[in-house]
Amino acid sequence: MAHHHYDIAILGAGLAGNLMARQLRQTFPHLTVGMFEKRESTSFKVGESTVEVTGDYLIRRLGLETYLTEHHLVKNGLRFFFDQKNRQAPLIDMSEIGGIERPFFKSFQLDRSRLETDLQKMNQEDGVDLHVGCGVSDVQLSSNSSPHQFSVGTTTQKMQVQSRWLIDASGRSSILARQENLRTPESHHTLAAVWGRFKNVTNIDTFGPEAFRQRVHGTSRHTSTNHFCYPGYWIWFIALGQNIVSVGIVMERQGRWQDSLRKAEGFLNFLKQHHAPWSLLQEAELLDIGSFQHLTYGTRQYFSQNRWGLTGEAAAFTDPFYSPGSDFIALENDLLTNMIRYEEEGMSIPKLHQLIDRSNAYMHFRYEASMRLYRNLYSLFGSYELLKLKWQLDFPSYYHIWLSEFMQDLHLNEEFLADKIQEQQPVLNALSNFAQLFQKVEHHLHDTQSFFRGNLGQFTNAVEGVEWLKEVGQPQTPRQFFTRLHEIFNCCQEQANQLLGTPQTMNPLPLSHFLTLRPTA
C-alpha cells in the first residue's frame, strides 16, 4: 500500500477545494498540498452566481480576474421581477428592481464545470498533488500534534494518507460533518430547489420593445442574476455563456413544493404556469436537471483546535436568494489560511487556539446573520413594494458592513474578530426587528388587499439612494460607521411607515431603537 504525507490535505476538488488549494499554494509555496476528489471528472452543478465579496476574493486574493473575464461572464448585479397574482403578467409590464449601469464592484456568473476543470489544471501546474477518482474513508482525526490519517481507494490501488492539516471541501457529502455529527438541520427555514440548464433561451436583452430595454438605459439584463419573485418562492435565470442558461426554482417546502417538481415533466409544467419566465423558454431545450430536497443547514463547528476545518457546503448553506454561497467559501478559506499562517509563524498554541475559537464563533455569527434575512420572510417576495423595502435595507447593509470589512481584510484581524463576536447580538437584534417590521407591512398590505398593487409598471434602480458606493472598502472611524448605519436603518423605517400609512417621525429614531430587541408582535 502506498503512503503519502502532506502538510495540508483537502477532501474535495470542487469550487471550495480548488479555491482553497490555489490560495494555499500562493500563500505557502513551501508547503505540500494534496487534494482528493471522488469524481473522475467535473460536471454541471448549481452555484453559478457570485456577489461582491466573492468577486473581491477571486480578483484580489487569487488573481483570477483575467481568466474569469475571458472565460466566464462579468455579472450585471441582481435583478428582480414581479408578477400579478395569477402569474400571467407579460414580462415587459412587470415591475423591476435592477441596475442601470455596470456595478462598481465586479462579480461573475460561473460555468462551474469549466471553472473547476480549469482550476484543477492550474493547481496541478502550481504543485498541488491532485488525486481524482479517489474515495476517502477511515478518517482518523488527530487530537494532538500527530498527523491526521485517512485511506484513499481508486479502481487500481489503495493508499494511506497523513496530513498535518485536514480541510473538508467535499460539498454536501460533508465527510467530516457526517463523521463527527456536526450537521445541524434548519428547522425554521426549510427550502427545496430544482434547476436545469437550457439552451436556446430567449436573450432578455433582445426581448420586447425598445422602451423596455431603455428602462435600464440599455444595460444588460441577460448577464444579471434574474429573479422572478412570487409569494413563497422564486425562479432564477442565470446566463452561463455558450448559449446556456441556468433556470431554477427555490421554494419553501411547506405549501407549494411537490416532489414531482424534481422530474423534468413536473419542472417544465410548473414553469409553464408563469407567463413571463415561460415566454423566455418557448424555443428552449432542457439539457439536464438537478434538485435538492433540503437546501439549508448549519454546522456545530467550522474549525477545530486540532488543525482541521470545513469550507463551502461541507460546512453549511444558508439561502441562495442573494447568491451568498461563494461568499462563505471566501470567508472560510481566508480564515483557514490565516490559522495556518499564524502556526507557520510560530504563534503560541494558546494564542492559536484562541484565534481558531474566534474564527469559529465569527462564522456562526455570519451564518445566523444571513439566516435572519430569510426566515419567515419568503411570503413577502411576491410584492414589489415589500421586496423593494427589504432590498433598500439589505443591499446597503451588505456593502456597508460585510463587503467593506472584507475588502479591508478586517476579518483576518484577531481583535476585530473579538469585537464582532462581542457585538453580534445588537446586529442580530436589528435583523430580527426589521423582519418583524416587514411582516407587519406584509399583513397590512394583505389586509388592505394591496399586496400586488405595485407589481406592474414600476422600476427601481438597485443602487438608488446609495451615493457612497465608491467609499466602500475605505477605512472609517466608528463614528462614521455608525452614522451611516443609522441613516440606512432610518431610511428603511421611513419607507415602511409610508407603506403602513403612519405619520412620519419628525426626527430620526436613535440607533438603539433598532439594536434593542423588541417583543414579537
N, C-alpha and C positions, 0 to 999 in steps of 0.2 A: 504494500500500500504506500502510495506517495505521501509525503509530508511537506506542508508549506507553512511558512511563518511570515506574517505581515505586521507592520506597525499598526495598520488600520485595515479592517475588513468591512466591506459594505455588502449587505444582503439585498440584492435587487439592482437591476441596471435599467430601470425606467427613468422617468424625469427626475425624481428626487435623488436617486442614487447617482446618476450621471452628473448632475449639477454638483453634488457633494464631492464626487471624485475629482472633478475639474478644479473645484475650489481648494481641495486639499493638496493637489499636486502643484498648483500655483503658489500656495502659501508655504508649503513644506516640501520642497523638491528633494530633500534628503530622506524623507520617509517613504516606506514602501506601502502601496495601496493595492489590495486585491478586491475585485468586485465579482459577485456570483449571481447569476441570473438563471432561473429555471427555464424560461422560454428560449428557444433556439433562434428566434427572430422577433423583431418588433412587429407590432400590429396596431390597427386602428383602435383608438380608445378616446374616451371623453376627457375633457380638461384642456380645451384649446385656447380659452380666453384668459388673458392676464390683465392685471391692472398695474398701477404706477409703482408700488413698492417692488413688485417683481421686475418691472422694466428697469428700475434703477439697479437692482441686484444683477440682472443679466448684463447690463451695459457696463456699469462702473466696477462691479466686483469681478465679473467673469470675462469681460472683454468680448462679448458676443454681438455687439451692435452691427458690425458689418455683415456677419454671417446671417443674422436674423433679418436684416433689411433686404438682403439679396435673395433669401430662400423662403421667407415667410412673409406675412402681411403686417405692416405697421397699422395698428388698430386706431380707429377713429372714435374712441370712447364708448361709453354705454349709452343705449338709446331705448326708449320705452314708448309703446303704442297702446291705445286704449279703445275698447270696443263698446258697443251697445249691449244691453242685457241679453238680446237674442243672438249675439255673436255674429251678426250679419253686416256690420258696418264696412263699407268699402275702405281700403287702405288709405286712399287719398283724403278721406274725410276724418280719419282718426285723429284725435288729439295726440300730441307728441312731446316728449321731453328728450332733448338731444343737442349736440354741439352744432355750431355753425362755422367752425374753423378747426383745423388740426389742434389736438390738445398740446399744451405747452410741454408736458412730460410724456415721454414715449411709453407705450406698451404694445403688445403684439398679439396677433392671432396665430396660433401654432398648429402646424401639421405634426401631431405628436409622434407618429410613426417615423416620419422623416427626421424629426429633431433627435429622437432617441438613437436612431441608426447613426446619424452624423456625430452625435456626442460620443457614442461608443468608439467610433473610429478616432476622433480627436483624442479621447482619453488614452486609448491604446498607444497612439503615437507619442503621447506625453508620458508614457511609462506605467500606466495603470495595467495591472495584470488581470485581464478580463477572462472570466470563465462563463460560457453560455451553455445551455442545456444541462445545467447542474442543479439537482435538487439538494437543498440543505436540510440536514436532520441532526438529531442528537446534540443540540446546542447546550453546552455546559458553560454557564456564566461564572466568571471568577468572582470571588468575594474578598480577594486580597491582591497582592501585587503580581500574582501568577497570570499567565495569559488566558483569554477565553479560548474555548475549543469547540469545534463542530465538524461534522462529517459532510462530505460532498460526494454525490454519486452522479456519474454520467452513464451513458449506454455502454461504455467500454471499460471504465475504471472507477475506483473509489479512492478518495484521498482524505487525509486528516489535516485540518487547518487550525492554526493557532494565530491569535492576534492580540495585541495589547489593547486596542480599542475596537469595539464592535458596534456598527451602526446598521440599524434595521431600516431599509428603504424598500421593503418588499410589497408596498402598496396594501391593498385590502387583505392580502394573505396574512399580513401582520404576524410574522413568525414569532417575534419576541412578545408581542402583546398577548397573543393566544397562549403561549407557553407560560408566561408569568401572570396570566389572568389580569391584564391591565385594561382591557376594553371596558368602557362604561357606556351603556345604551343611553340615548337621548329620548327620554320618555315624554317630554313636554313639547317636542317639535319633531314629529315623525313624518318623513318625506319619502317618496319613491320617485324614480325617474326612468324615462325611456328615451332613447335617442337613436338617430341613424344618420348615415352620410347619404346625401343625394347628389346626383349630377344633373346638369341642365336646369337648375333652379333659376327662375327669372331674376335677373340682376335688378335689385330695387332702385339702383341709380338710373335705370332706363325706364322705370315704371311710371305710368301716369302722365299727366300734362306737365308742361314747363313750370307752371305755378307751384306744383307740388315739389319739384326739385329746387326751385328758387326759395322756398320756405326755409331751407337750410343753407342758403347762399351758395348753392352749387357744390357744397362739400359732400363727401362720400358717406352715404348710409350703408352701402354694401360692406365696407370694412369696419363698421361698428359691430359691437355685440348687440343685436336687436332682440328686445324683449316684447312679446305681445302679452299683455297683462290682463288677468281675469281673477275674480274672487276665488282664492284658494289655490291658484296655480298660475303658471306662466309658460310660454312657448319661446324657445330661443332659435335664432338664425345666426350662425357664425360662419362666415366665409373662410375657407381654408386654402384657397388658391387652386389652380389647375382645374377650374370649373367644378370644384367640390364644395358643398355647403353642409355643415352640420346643423341638424334640426332636432330639437329635443323638447320634452315636456318634464317639468318638475311640479309635483303636486303633493298636497297634504294627503296622507294615507286615509285619514278619516274623511268620509264624504264621497268624493267622485272616483277615487282610484279603484281600478279593477285590474286583475291580473291579465285580462285579455289585451290590455294595452301593451304588454310585453311582446306580443306577436305582431308580425308585420301587418296583418289584416286589421287588427284592432287599433294599432298605432295610426295607420292611414285613415281609417274610418273616423277616428277621433279628430284628426287634423281637418278632415273634410267638413266637420261641423263648424269650422271657424272660417268665415268668408275671406278675410284679409290674408291670413297665413296661407290658406289653400290657393289663393289667387297667384301666389308666387311658385306654387308647386304643380301647376297644370301640366307642364311638359316634363316634369322631373322624374327621375328614375331612382328608386331606393336601392342603394348598394349593399347595405348591411345594417344591422340593428343590435343594440345592446341595452341593458337595463340594470338598475339597482333597486331592490325592493326596500332596502333600508339605507338611506343616504347618509344620515347624520349620526355621529357617535363621538365620544370623547375617550380620554385615557387617564388612568390614575397617575401615570408617570411618563414624562418625556425623556428625562436624562437621569442617569444614576451616578452616584459617587464611585461606583465600581467600574467606571470607564465604558459605559455603553449608553446608547441613546436611540431615539426614534425620530424619523423625519418623514414628512409628507403624510400620505394616507395610511402608512404603517402606524402613525400616532393617532391622529384624529381628523375629523372632517366636519365643518360647520354647515354651510349653506352656499350653494353656487350662485345665488342671485346677483351679488356684486363681484363675482369672479375672484374670491379671496384665496382659493386653494394654493396657488403658487406663492402667494404672499407668506403663507405659513411655512412652505418649504424654504423660502429665503431666510426667514427668521430662525428656523430650526437649524439650518445648515450654518448660518452665521454663528449661532450660539455654540454649536458643537465645535466649530473651528476655533472659536475663542477659548473654549476649555482646553483643547489640545495645545493651542499656542501657549497658554499660561503654564501648562505642565512642561512643555518643552523649554520654557524659560526658567524653570526651576521654582515655580511658586510652591510654597509650603503646602503640605497635604491639608491641614485645617483650612487654609485660605482657599484652596482649590475646591474643597468640599462646599464651602460657603458660596462660592461662585456658582457651582452646579445647582445647589439648592435654590439660589435666587433666580437662575435661568429657568429652572423648572417652574417656580412659582409665577414667573413672568408669563410663561406660555399658558399656564392655567388661566391667568387673568385675561390674556388676549383671546383665548377660546371663549370664555364666558362673556366678554365684551361683544364679541362677534355674534354669539347666540342671542343676546338681548336685542339685536336689531331685527330678529325674525320671529321669536316665539309669540304665538297668538296674534300675529300681525299679517299673515298671508291673506286673510279675508279682505283686507283693505286694498290689496294690489289692483283690484278691478276698477278703482276710481282714480281718474286723472287728478282730481283736486287733492285726494288723500296722498297719493304717491308723490305728487309734487311737494306737498307739505313735508313728507318724510325725507324726500331727496334733498330738500333745502336745509335739512339738519345733517343727514348722513354724509353727503358729499363734502361740504366744507369741513366737517369734523374729521373725516378721513385725511384730507390734505393737511389740515392744521395740526392734528395730533400725530397720527400714525405715519404718514408719508414724511412729514418734516423731521420727526425724530429718527426715522430710518436713514434718511439722506445724510444726517449728521453723525451717523453711527453711534447714537446715544445708547442704543440697546447693548452695545459692547462695553459700556462703562459700568463697573460694578456698583458705584454709588448711585448712578441713575437707576439701575435695576432695583436697588433697595428702596429708593424714593417712590418709584412707580408701584411697587408692591404695597408699600405703606399707604399710598394714596388711592389704591384701587377702588375702595368702597364708595367714595363720593362719585367716581366715574360710573360705576355700575348703578348707583342710585339714580344718577341723571338719566341713564338709558332706560331704567325702569319707569321713571316719572314720565318721560316722553312717550314711552309705549302706552301708558295709561291715558295720556293726553290724546294720542292718535286714536285709541279705542273710543274715547269719549266723542271725538269728532265723527268717527265712523257711525256710532249709534245715532248721533244727531242727524247725519245725512240719511240714514235709513228711516228714521222716524219722520223726517220731512220729505221722504221719497225723492231725495236729491242725489243719491249715491252716484248715478250715472250722468248727472246733468252736464258735467264739463267734458265728457268723453268725445265730443265731436268738435272739430274746427278750432281747437286751441293749440298753441305752441309755446313752449318754454325753452329758452336757451339753457343748456345744462349748467353753464358756469355763471348764470345770472346772479348778480349781487356779490360775486367773489372777485373783487378787484385786486386782491393781494396775491394772486397765484404765483407771480414771479418771485415773491418773497419766501415761498415755501422752501424749506431746507436751509434757511439762513438762521444764525443764532438769534435768540430772543431772550430778553430778561423775563423773569417770572411775571412781572407786571404786564409786559407786552403780551405774553402768552394768555394770561387770564383775562385781559381786556378784550382780546379778540374772541375768546371762548364765550365771554359774557355777551358779546354782540351776536354771535351765532345763535346762542340759546334764546335770546330775547327776540330775534328776528323770527324764529320758528314759533315762539309763543304768540307773537302778534298775528302771524298768518293763521294760526289755529283759532285765535279769538275772532278773526274776521269770518271764518267758516262757521263758527258757533253763533255768530251774531251777537257777541257780548261786547260791552263797551271797551274801547281801547284804554289802556292804562296811561296816565299822564307821564309817569316816569318808568324807566326800565326796572324790571324786577331784579333784586340782588342776586348775585351768583349763588349764594347759599340757598335760595329758593329752589334751585334746580338740583343742587348737590345733596340735599337732605331728603331722605326717602319719605314720601307721603303715603298714608294708608291707602290701600286699594279701595277704589270706589265700589 
